[in-house]
Amino acid sequence: MLSNSQSERKFGKQKIIIPVVFLLILIIGRMTLPKILLKKTNKYLSEFSPHYYLHMNDIDLNILLMSYRFKEVIGKLKGSDQQFLKIESVDVSIAWREIFRGRILTDITTEKLDFLIMKDMKKISPKKEEAYGIKNKLFPVRVERLDLLNASITFEDYKSLNDESRLKISNISGRITNINPTEKSPLTFFSLKSNLLDRTSIFTCVGELNELKNPSDWNLDAETKDLQLSALNPYLIKHLPITFTKGTLDVYSEVKSENGKIVGYVKPFFKDIKVKMNKGKLIRIKHFGIEIVKDLANLVLRSKTRTLATILEFEYDKKFKIKETKKISKDSKNSIKLQIRPGIEDRYNIN
C-alpha cells in the first residue's frame, strides 16, 4: 500500500504527464493531419466531376480554435485546362455565437476570390449529387454564414468598355446569412458591394431568397451612385457619336421573382450632364439602355437641363418586355421640380 507521500508524488507526476502527452498529440496532429487531409481532399476534388477539377495548395489547421484554412484554391476545366476559379484563402471556423443557441454551425470567409462566368456555364454547373458531395467533403458541419472579401467576377462573353479586355467587376465584398434555411426560418439574406468602372462609383445590392420554394422566390434592391459618365466614353466613341464631357449617374432598381415570374423597375438619374455630339449619325439600336442615352442626349442638347430622370418598368414571364416607360423628368436652371424622386421605392417583398 502506498504511503501518503508516495501517492502525492504519483499524482503530481500524473498532473505533469497528462498535459505533456496532450500537447504532444496536438503537435503531432498539427504536423501530420494537414498533409494527410490535403492529399485525400485533392484526390477527391480531381475526380468528383467529369468536366472540371479543383485543387488546393495547402491546408492549415487550428485545433484549439476548431478552425481550418484552404490556401490557393484553383478550378480548371478538364481537357482544355482553362482556369475559371482562383481563391487566395478559404477560412472555415465554428460560429461561436450559435453555440449559445444550441446549434453547431460554421462560418466561411473567402479572400480574393476570382471567378470567370463562362459562355457555357453548364460546363461548371455541378449536378445535385456532385454539389452535395463536395459540400460534405469540404464543409462537414452546416454553414451559417459566408463572407466575400476583395472578390472579382470576369465575364468571358462580354468585353470591357474599351473592347480590349473582358468585362470585370472587382473589389467585391458581400455576406450571405442563413445559408441552411428551415421551415421556421426560410429566408436566406444577402448583401453585396463593389466598384463599377471607376473607384468613385459604388454599387450596392441587398436581397432575400427563399430556396424552399420551387422555383425559388427572391427579391433584391440595387443602387449605383456617383458613376462618372465620362467613364462610358471609350464605349460610346466606338458605338455612338456622343460622349459625355461632364455628369454623374445614379441608378435605383428593385427586382422580384415569384413563382418564376420576374417584375421590376430601373430608375436612372443623370446629374449635371453635358453631352458632345461627335461626327456620325445615331443608328437604331434595340437595347433600351442605349435608346435612353440617345433621348437624353438630344434633350440636353436642346435645353439647359441639369438633371434628368426616368423610370423603366419591366417584367419577365417566359418573355422579357418593358411594361412602361415614364416620361423623362427634368430639372432645368429654372428649378423645375422633378416628378421622379431618387431612392428605392420599396415596392416588392417576398410573401
Secondary structure by P-SEA (a helix, b strand, c coil): cccaaaaaaaaaaaaaaaaaaaaaaaaaaaacaaaaaaaaaaaaaacccccbbbbbccccccccccbbbbcbbbbbbcccccccbbbcbbbbbbccccccccbbbbbbbbcbbbbbbccccccccccaaaaaaaaaacccccccbbbbcbbbbbbcccccccccccccccccccccccccccccccccccccccccccccbbbbbbbccccccccccccccccccccccccaaaaaaaccccccccbbbbbbbbbbbccccccbbbbbbbcbbbbbbccccccccccaaaaaaaaaaaaaaaccccccbbbbbbccccccccccccccccccccccccccccccccccccc
